[in-house]
Amino acid sequence: MRFDRTKFFDAYTSAFGALKQSQKDGLNALLAAAERDGDITDIRWLAYMFATVKHECAGTWRPIEEYGRGKGRKYGQPVTVTDAAGKEYNNVYYGRGYVQLTWDYNYRAMGAALKNRLLYEPHLALDAEVAYEIMSLGMRKGSFTGRKLADYIHDGACDYVQARKIINGLDQAERIAGYAQKLEAILRGSAVAAVPGIPAPPQPVAPMMPSPGIAPATRLPNL
């Protein structure tokens, strides 16, 4: 998938209002990551992913730390982990990134899946590329709650409300579904490559060359 940035941002502004430059930069990073992601082939999946980011990151469009950093939560307690070299780390696995990844076992699983040091260096979830990889893999595979995008969005079916169960039960499900509907329209309207449900853009037709020995017709002046 590829997206025309001018069309995207014009449509976004009409739907949600003007963006600060930092928000625009964040959305540009998300669009670029989505364009590189060959595993996202249904534009509705992408719309719901973006809607999740809009909600979980409080409209900043950037990977953020959970407000309060887990204070008062069970996952807000320090956990000591040891890497292969024997070095110990005392980390708190509060929400970080686009989907607010929590709990040490989720950081461990994602770090193993993405082959990085996420368990030992949880701040990596605040890197835009890593945050996108966590979101894409987790929402496609059902890594967070056991529910995945294909459970709710496939073929002719699209349930943006129930899709919230991929991340966090039905918390704010209606609100996020509303975001997804608008974002789907924005993404469809700005797509410039063939995606499901969008006709491929027309290709330019090469001009016909005159047959040998036949002079081309004289063009009449514009009236």
C-alpha positions in Angstrom: 0.0 0.0 0.0 1.1 3.6 -0.7 -0.6 6.8 0.3 -0.7 10.3 -1.1 0.3 12.5 1.8 -1.4 15.6 0.6 -4.8 13.8 0.2 -4.3 12.0 3.5 -3.6 15.1 5.5 -6.3 17.2 3.8 -8.9 14.5 4.6 -7.6 14.1 8.1 -7.9 17.8 8.8 -11.5 17.8 7.5 -12.4 14.8 9.7 -10.5 15.5 12.9 -9.2 19.1 12.8 -5.8 20.7 12.2 -2.6 18.9 13.3 0.5 20.2 15.1 3.7 19.5 13.3 4.7 16.9 15.9 1.4 15.0 15.2 1.9 15.3 11.5 5.4 13.9 11.8 4.1 11.0 13.9 1.5 10.2 11.3 4.1 10.3 8.6 6.2 7.8 10.5 3.1 5.5 10.8 2.2 5.8 7.2 5.8 5.0 6.1 5.9 2.0 8.4 2.5 0.8 7.0 3.8 1.2 3.5 6.7 -1.2 4.3 4.5 -3.7 6.1 3.7 -6.5 3.6 1.6 -8.3 6.2 -1.1 -5.6 6.3 -3.1 -6.2 3.1 -6.6 -5.1 4.2 -6.9 -1.4 4.5 -9.5 -1.9 7.3 -6.9 -3.6 9.5 -4.7 -0.5 9.0 -7.6 1.8 9.8 -8.2 0.0 13.1 -4.5 0.0 14.0 -4.4 3.7 13.4 -7.6 4.2 15.5 -6.0 2.3 18.3 -2.9 4.5 18.2 -5.1 7.6 18.2 -6.7 6.5 21.4 -3.9 4.8 23.2 -1.4 7.6 22.5 -3.9 10.4 23.3 -3.9 11.9 19.8 -0.1 12.5 19.8 0.5 10.0 17.1 3.7 9.0 18.8 4.7 6.1 21.0 4.3 7.3 24.5 4.7 6.1 28.1 1.6 5.3 30.1 0.6 8.2 32.3 1.6 7.4 35.8 4.0 4.7 34.7 2.0 1.9 36.2 1.7 3.5 39.6 -0.9 1.5 41.6 -1.1 -1.2 39.0 0.0 -4.8 39.5 2.3 -4.5 36.5 3.8 -1.3 38.0 6.1 -3.2 40.3 9.8 -3.6 39.5 10.9 -6.9 38.0 14.5 -8.1 37.9 15.6 -9.8 34.7 19.0 -11.2 33.7 20.3 -11.3 30.2 22.5 -13.9 28.6 25.7 -12.2 29.7 24.5 -12.3 33.3 23.7 -8.6 33.6 20.7 -7.8 35.8 18.1 -5.2 35.0 15.4 -3.9 37.4 12.6 -2.7 35.1 9.0 -1.7 35.5 6.9 -3.0 32.6 4.2 -0.3 32.4 2.5 0.7 29.2 4.8 1.9 26.4 4.5 2.3 22.6 1.5 2.6 20.3 -0.5 -0.1 22.0 0.7 0.4 25.6 2.5 -2.9 26.0 2.4 -4.0 29.7 3.7 -6.9 31.9 7.2 -8.4 31.8 6.0 -11.6 30.0 4.6 -9.5 27.1 7.9 -7.7 26.8 9.7 -11.0 26.9 7.5 -12.6 24.2 7.7 -9.5 21.9 11.4 -9.2 22.4 11.9 -12.8 21.4 9.6 -12.5 18.4 11.3 -9.4 17.1 14.8 -10.6 18.1 15.6 -7.5 20.1 16.4 -6.6 23.8 13.0 -5.3 24.6 12.8 -7.4 27.9 16.0 -5.8 29.2 15.6 -2.4 27.6 11.8 -1.7 27.6 12.3 1.9 26.4 12.8 0.3 23.0 9.0 0.2 22.7 9.1 4.0 22.5 11.0 3.8 19.2 8.5 4.4 16.4 9.7 1.5 14.2 9.8 -1.0 17.1 6.4 0.3 18.4 4.9 -0.3 14.9 6.4 -3.8 14.8 4.9 -4.7 18.2 1.5 -3.4 17.1 1.5 -5.1 13.7 2.6 -8.4 15.0 0.5 -8.4 18.2 -2.7 -7.3 16.5 -2.3 -9.8 13.6 -1.3 -12.7 15.8 -3.5 -12.1 18.8 -0.5 -11.7 21.1 -2.1 -9.3 23.5 -5.4 -10.9 24.5 -5.7 -14.0 22.2 -7.9 -12.0 19.8 -6.6 -10.8 16.4 -7.6 -8.5 13.6 -8.8 -11.4 11.4 -11.3 -12.4 14.0 -13.3 -9.3 13.5 -12.2 -7.9 10.1 -12.2 -10.3 7.1 -13.8 -10.7 3.7 -17.2 -8.8 3.9 -17.2 -8.7 7.7 -15.9 -5.7 9.7 -16.8 -5.2 13.4 -14.7 -2.3 14.6 -16.5 -2.3 18.0 -15.7 -5.9 18.9 -12.2 -5.5 17.5 -11.4 -3.5 20.7 -11.0 -7.0 22.4 -7.7 -7.3 20.6 -6.3 -4.7 23.0 -8.5 -4.1 26.1 -11.9 -5.7 26.3 -14.6 -3.2 25.2 -13.0 -0.2 26.9 -13.9 2.9 24.8 -14.9 0.5 22.0 -17.5 2.7 20.4 -15.2 5.8 20.4 -12.4 3.9 18.8 -14.7 2.3 16.2 -15.8 5.8 15.2 -12.2 6.8 14.7 -11.6 3.6 12.6 -14.6 4.4 10.3 -13.2 7.9 9.6 -9.7 6.7 9.2 -10.8 4.0 6.8 -12.4 6.6 4.5 -9.2 8.8 4.8 -6.9 5.9 3.9 -9.1 4.7 1.0 -9.3 8.2 -0.4 -5.5 8.7 -0.2 -4.4 5.2 -1.4 -2.4 5.3 -4.6 -1.7 1.6 -5.0 -4.1 -1.2 -5.5 -5.5 -2.5 -2.1 -8.6 -4.6 -1.4 -11.7 -2.7 -2.2 -9.9 0.1 -4.1 -9.6 -0.1 -7.9 -6.0 0.2 -9.2 -5.3 3.7 -10.5 -5.7 4.0 -14.3 -2.5 3.6 -16.2 -1.5 6.1 -18.9 -2.1 5.0 -22.4 0.8 5.3 -24.8 0.0 7.5 -27.8 -0.6 5.7 -31.1 2.2 6.1 -33.6 1.2 6.9 -37.2 1.6 4.0 -39.7 4.6 4.2 -41.9 3.9 6.3 -45.0 0.9 8.0 -43.6 1.2 11.6 -42.4 -0.3 12.3 -39.0 -3.5 14.2 -39.0 -3.2 18.0 -38.8 -4.2 19.2 -35.3 -6.9 21.9 -35.5 -6.3 25.0 -33.4 -8.1 25.4 -30.1 -11.4 27.3 -30.5 
